[in-house]
Amino acid sequence: MRIRVTAAALCAAVLVAGCGGGGDSDAKATDSAAAQGSSSGSGSASASADAPEAPAEPLGEAQLKSAALVGGDVDGYQITDFPVKPDGDSTARPADCQPLENMRTASPDPGPKAFVGLLAFGGAGPTAGSATTIGLMAYDGSDAEGILDGLRTALKKCTAYEGGVPARTTAKAATAPDAGDAAVAFGLETQGDSADAFVVVRSGATVVLFYTAAGTGSAAEVPAELVTAQIRKLGA
């Protein structure tokens, strides 16, 4: 798995006006200069407001680790490092479904510039025994947006696919949470099993994957408290 984050830059316009000393002519000159300065300041502020936001820079691995959840951040969950990084070799047939299979294996295309993986285990209440994989993946801003765009497109075209797992997998879009700058949610169900749940959130130039595996019997659901806590910490 992999993931990343970004920061926005703000621009400010500064207006400086000069003043002269005594006499009516000086006063008129001062009023004129002030008027010109005010007009100049208004134009500068407008230009600043219309200026495009500076592109977000990808986070490094150390920054991702600092932004990742740790034990004690979310009540009722044990959080540990993800033990391995997936290789992303599985192929979906038809190819329209590949972005979904890539996310199932936490190996989006393109790959992130830095990645930090976590496992969150529910220890009490309705989430007891659940396991959620969290992947923080650092991208350039346009690539981060492209990852979510690719998932949305795949969910419009893909209802089922083969490859990557022994049996046929069905795909279904779900309601995305109001989190980060954009989010996509979906379920994948392999024949004979319950559906696994996926939520993918973009926060700046960082893409965060939440993947909750189904237990026995019922479909999985990504815990909202994990999404909220991780995205909040990422943006802090």
N, C-alpha and C positions, 0 to 999 in steps of 0.2 A: 504494500500500500504506500501511497504518497500524498502529500498535500502542501498548500502554501498560502501565504497571506500578503496583503498590501497596505500602504498608507497613502492618504491624500494630502496634497500640498495646498496651502491657502495663500492668496496674494492680496496685498493691501496697498491702496494708493494714498500718498501723503501730499497734502496741500500746504505750501509755504507762501505766506504773503509778507511783503515789506511795507513799512510805513514811513512817511516823511514828516518834517516838523513845521511850524507856524505859518500863518497867513492863509487868505482865502484860496489862493491859487494852489498852495500846497495841500489844503484840505480837499479841493476838487481832484487834484492828482491822486491823493490817497484814496478817495472814494472810487475813482476810476480803476485804480490798480486793484482795489479790493473786489470790485465787480468782475474784472477780468479774471482774478484769481478764483473767485467763486465759480465762474463759468468753466474755467479750466478744471477745477476740482470735480465738478459734476460730470464732465466728459470722462475724466480719468476713472471715476468710480464706476461709470457705466461700462467703460472698456474692461475694467477688472471683473465686473459681474458677468460680462459676456465671454471672458477668456476661458478656453477649455481647461478642464481640470488636468493637472500634471499626471502623467501615466504612473500607475502604481509599480513600485519595484518589488521583485520577488523576494520573499524572506529566505534567509539562509537556514541551514539545519539547526544551528544553535538558537536562532530566533523562534523557529517552529517549536523546539523543545520547551523553550521558555513559555510559549503560548499554549502548550498542551495541558490538558487536565492531568492532575495527579491525585493520589489517594487523599481523601478528605475534602476535595473540592465539591463533591456531590454526595449528599447524604444517602446512605443505603447502597453505595456502589464501591466495590474494590476496583481500582484502576491500575493496570500494569502495562509495561512496554509490550508492544507486539513482537513476538519472538522471531519472525522471519519476514522477508520482503518477497512478495509474489513475483513470479517471472513473467506472467502475462502471455503465455504461449497458446492459450485456448482459442479456437476459431469457431465462430458462430455461422450457421447456415440457416437462413439466408444472411447475406452480408449486412443487410439493413439493421440486423439485431446486434452487430458487433459492439457498438458503444455500451450496450447493456451488459454483455458478457465481459467486456473490459472492466466495467465498474464492479461486477460481481467478483472479479479476481483482483480488484484494487489496482488495476494496471491501465489507466486511461491512455489514450493516444491523442496528442503527444504526451510523453511521460513528463512528470514534474521535475523541476530543477532541484528540489529538495523534498524529502519525505520523512514524516514521523508517524509511526503507527502505535495504537493503543488497543487494549482490550478492557472493556468495562463489564464487570460481573455484578448482576443484581443479587443482593444478599438478604432482602427482606421484602415483605408485602407482595403485591401482585407481580413485581419484577423478579422475585426470588428465582434463582437458577437461570435467568436469561443471560445471554452473552452478546455484547454489541462491540463490533470492530469499529474503531474510529481511525480514519486516516487523514492527516493534514498534509496537503500537497501544495507546494509553492510554484507559481507560474508567473509569466508575464501577463499583464492585464487582459490582452486580447485572447490569449490561449485559455485563460480561466473562463472567460465568457463563452469561448468556443466549446469547452467541455460540456457545459450545461445546454447550449444550443444543440449539440449533437445528441444528447439524451432526449431532449424534447422531440427532435425529428424522429429518432428511433422509436419512441413510444407511439408516434402517430402511424408508423408503418409496420411495426413489429408486434405480432400477437403471440407468436410461438417460434421456437428455433431448436435446432439440434447442434451438438458440438460443445466441447468443454466439460460436459457431464455425460454419464452413460445414457440417460433417458431424455426424452423431449421436455423442454422447458417452456412454460407459458409466461407471458409478460402482461402486466396490467398497470396503467398509470394510477397514481393515488393522489390524494390531496396534499399538497406541499405545505409545510409550516411557514409562518410569517417570520423568517429568520434571515439574517445577513442581507446582502444586496440582491440575491436571487436564490431560488431553491427549486428542486425537482424531487418528486417522490414516486416510487413505483414498487411493485412486488414481483418477484420471480418464484415460480412454483415448478419444481421438478416432479415429473410423474411419480405418484406414490407417496409424495411428501406434502407437508403443509407449506404455505408460501412464506418465503423470507422477505423481509422489509428493508427498503433502501431509502435513505434521504441524502441528497447531495446539496450542499449549500456553498455558494460563493460569497466570500467576504473579502472585498477588495480583489487582490490577485491571488488569494488563497482559496483553494477548493477543499472542502471537508466532506469526507464520506462517512456516513453512519450506516452500518449494516448489521441488522439484528437477525440472527438465525432462528427459525421456527423451532419450538419445542414439539412435543408429541401432541397431536390433536388439533390445535388451533393455529391460525395464521399468526405470524410474528407482527410486532409493532415496535417501531423505534421509540424509545422513551423520550418524551418531549423535554424532560428535565436535563438529559444529557446534551441534547441539541442546544438548548438555551444556555446552559453553563459553558459549553465549549465555544460557541460563537461569541458570547459576552467576553470570555477571557481572551479570545483571539483579537477582539477589537479594543481591548483595554490599553 
